Amino acid sequence: MELPRTRALGLAAALATVMIWAAFMLVTRFAVQGSFTVEELLVLRLLPGALVMAPVMWRLGVMPTGQSWPRAAMLMVGASAVFPYVVSKGLAYAPASDGGALAPGMLPFWTALAAYVLTGEVTGPRRRLGLAMILAGAMIVSLWQIVAGTDGEAWKGHLMFLSGSGCWAIYSVIFRQSGFSPLHGLVIGLFWGTLLGVPLLLATGSVSFAGATLQDVTVMIVLQSFIIGILAMFLFGYAVQILGAAETAAFGALTPILALLGGVYFLGETVTPLKVVGIALVAVGVFLASGVLSKARTLPAS
């Protein structure tokens, strides 16, 4: 059954997506600092969701037909396995507030770059200013810690956040061009992410759940698989279809702010004034990069 495709629903889906993204940063950072390994979290993200969505996989099919092999590979594992693993691994090294700025916060920058490389799309001057602000803010968040020598291994997390964000941006552009529905894109990723990713994760020897209780595992299945893995992926794909990859990514302006506030309030993270400036630059840059202001000026008077 096809859902209605109105702009209002697209905006609502994009807003809900970034709220879940912020929750992903906070929940994953809390989990990897406590009872779970990154590999365990990804198994809990993939396997239960794949089992629940098996009937939909059977009905829709799991082959990304009509795509070149590089594009097919990105649709199969880019968003379901590669992105969550790389970003989750980064959260083992760096705070959630950094992750919010450098993963979803950098998404408009990488999306604009991916759109230019893959489709030749060129952004306007206002959006280029926003992208420059995002890059400047990300450098403040990341480079100052390297220069100051604080948070010894945080730079590893920063590199992983940037890599994961770039992977997600490429996926979003390829998905928009693929013609797949959000639900079909979701089950393709879940099937192949589970089939190819779970055996590799088990082979690492880091999946034993020795430090977690049954209640911990149950909570993580609900959060990581059903809410973050399935609901957020579906909402993101739905929003991309209606709004486009760049405008959907623009809602990431909220994620750095929510991750910052949540990191301080729920995780007790320490945030310096310089980092606040960097995150604010990213948020404002994301808003400008969305093209919302340009669209508002072109709307006819009512």
N, C-alpha and C positions, 0 to 999 in steps of 0.2 A: 504494500500500500504506500502510495506516494504522499509525503507530507506536504501541506501548503507551503509555497515558497514566496512569502512576503518579506519585505525589507525589515519590518518590525520583528518578525520571528528570527531573521538572520542576526539582527543586532542583539536580541536576547540570548541567542545561542553563543555568540561571540563573548558576551559579558559573562555568562555562566562558565564558559571555557576558561577564561583567564582566572576566575575565582578558584576553579579546580586546580589550575596550574600552580597558583600560589599555595594551595593546600598540599599539593604534591611536594613542593620544596620543603615545607615545614614537616610534613609527616615522614618523608624519606630521611631528612636530616636527623630527626628524632630517632627513627628506627635504626639507622646505621651507627648511631652513637650508643645505642642500647643493645637490643637482643638479636638483631638480624645482620646478616651480611648482605651486600648488594646483590649477590647471586641468588640468595634466598628470596629477596623481595621481587626479583624479576620472574622467578619461577611462580611465585604467588600471583603475580600480575598476569602471566600468560596462560598457565594451565587451567585454572578454574574458569576463566573467561572463555577459553576455547571449548571447553566441555559444555558450557551453557549455550554458546552460540552455534554448536554443531548442527542443529536442524536448519539454521539459516545458511550455514556454509553449504549444506547439501542442496538447498533450494537455489541459491544464487550462484554457486560455483566459486572456486578459489583460485582459478587461473587468471592472471591479469592479461587477458587476450588483447591483441592489437597493439601491444607495446614492444618497443625494442628491449633487448636484454638489460641494458643499464637502467632503463626506466622501470621495467618489471621488477628488477631486484630492489629498487628503492620502494616501490609500492608493497613489496612482499615483506621486507624486514626493516625498512628505514625508520618508520614511526613506531612500530610495535616492539622492536627489539633493540636496534642500534641506539636510537635517541634516548630511551629511558635508561639503558645500561650506562651510557657515557655520562649522562647528567647525574644519575644516582651515584656513580663512582666519584664524580666531582664533589658531591655533597658529603662524601666521607672525608674530604680534605678541607673544604671551605664552607663558611656559614651560608645559611639559607638566604640571607639578605644579599650576599654576593651572587648567589645563584639566580635570584630573581632579576637582578640587573643584567647579568651576562648571558643568561639562557633565553627566556622569553623576551627580556628587554632588548636584546640584540637582534631579535627575529626580524623586525622590519628592515634593518640594514642588510642582513643576509638575503632576505626575500627579494629586496630590490636588486641586489647583485645577481641572484639566481634568475630573476625574471629578465634581466638584461642579457645574461649569457644564453639562456635557453630560448627566449622569445624576442630579444632585441628591444624590449620595452624600456623607454627612457623616462625618468622621473622629471617633474618640473622643478623650478628653482626653490619653491617653498618646501617641497618634500626633501630636496637635496640639503637644505639647511637643517631640517629635522634629522636626517641621517647623519650629518656631521656632528650634531649635538649628541646623538646616541653614541657615536664612536668616541667623542671626547669624554662623555660621562663614563663609558665603560673603561677607558684608559685610566681615569681617576680612581675608579673603584679597584681596578686590578693593579696598575703599575705602582701606585704609591706604597702598597704593601711590599712589593718586591724591592723597591728603592730603600724603604725604611727598614727592611729586614724583619718585619713583624709577621706573625702567623706563618712560621717556617715553611710548611708545605701547601699553603693556600694557593700558591701559583699553579700547582698541579690541577687543583679543582677548577681554577679559572680557565685553563686551557681546555679542560674537558667541557665546561659550560659553553665555551665559544664553539668548540667542535660539534657538540650536540645541537646547538642552535642552528649552525650552518646545515647540518643534516636535515633538520626539521624544515628549514626554509626550502631546500631543494625538493623535499617530499611534497610540500604544500603546492608548489608550482606544478610539479608533475601530476599530482592528483587532480588539480583543476583542469589540466589539459586531457586527462584520461577519459573523462566522460562517465566514470563510475559514480554510482550513488554513494552517499555517506555510509550507508549500511553495508553496501558491497565492498567499499574500500576498507571498512573496519574488519570484516570477516576475512578478507584476503590477508591482511596484516596479521590477524590473530592466528590464522591457520599456519602460515609459513613461519611466523615468529616462534610459535610453539614447536612446530615440527623440527625446525633447524636449530632454534636457540636453546630449548630446554635440555637436549642431550649434551650440548656443549657446556652449559652451566653445571649440570650434574657431574661432568667429567673433571671440573676444576677441583672437586673435593671440598668445596666451600658451602655445600648445601646439606646440612644435617639438622637444622632447627634445634640444635642442642641447647641454645640459650633462650629459647622462646617457649612459652606455655601455649596450650591449646587455645586459650582465650586470645592471646597475642596473635596467633596465626589466623584465627577467625576474623579478628578486627582488620588485619592487614589484607586478607582476601577481599573483604568488602570495600576497603578504601582503595587498594592498589589495583585490583582487577575490575570490579564492577563500577566504581565511581571514576577513578583516574584512567584505567585502561579502556573501558568500554564507553561510558557515558561521555567523558571528555573527548575521546576520539570521534564519536558520532557527532557531537555538537560542533566540533571543529570542522569536520568535513561538510556538515550542513551549512555552517556559516561561510566557508570558503566558496561553496557553490553559489550562494546568493550574493555575498558581498565582494568576493574576490580574495585572492591570497593576501594582497598588500593591505587592504582595509581591515580584514580579519586580524592580521598581525598587529595592526595599530592598537587594538584593544590591549595588547601587551603593556601599554602605558600603566595600566593598573597593577600589573603583576609585581613589578619592582617595589611599588609602594606597599602593597599588601604583604609581600614577603618580608620587607623591612619591618613593618609594624608587628607582624606575626612572630618574626624572629626575636624581636626585643621582648614582646609580651609573653609569648608561650615558651620560648627556648632560652631566654635570658642572654641573648647575644649582645655583645658590646658594639655599639656603632659610633664611630667618630664623626665629628662635624664635616670632615672632608669627604667621608663616604656618603653622608647625607646629600652633600652637594652633587656628587657624582651620580647618585641614584635619581635625584631631582632632574638633572640634565637629561638622563636617559628617558625619564617619564615624559618630560616636555618634548624632547626630540621625537619620541614615538607618536605623540599627538600630532605634531606638525607633519611627520612623515606619512600619516594616514591619508592626507589629502582632504580631510573633513572640511577645513576652512575653504579650500578652493571650491568644493562642491556646494557649500553653503552660499557662496557668492554667485553661483550660476543658477540657483533655484529661481523659478519665476515667482513674481510677487503674487500673493493670494488676494 
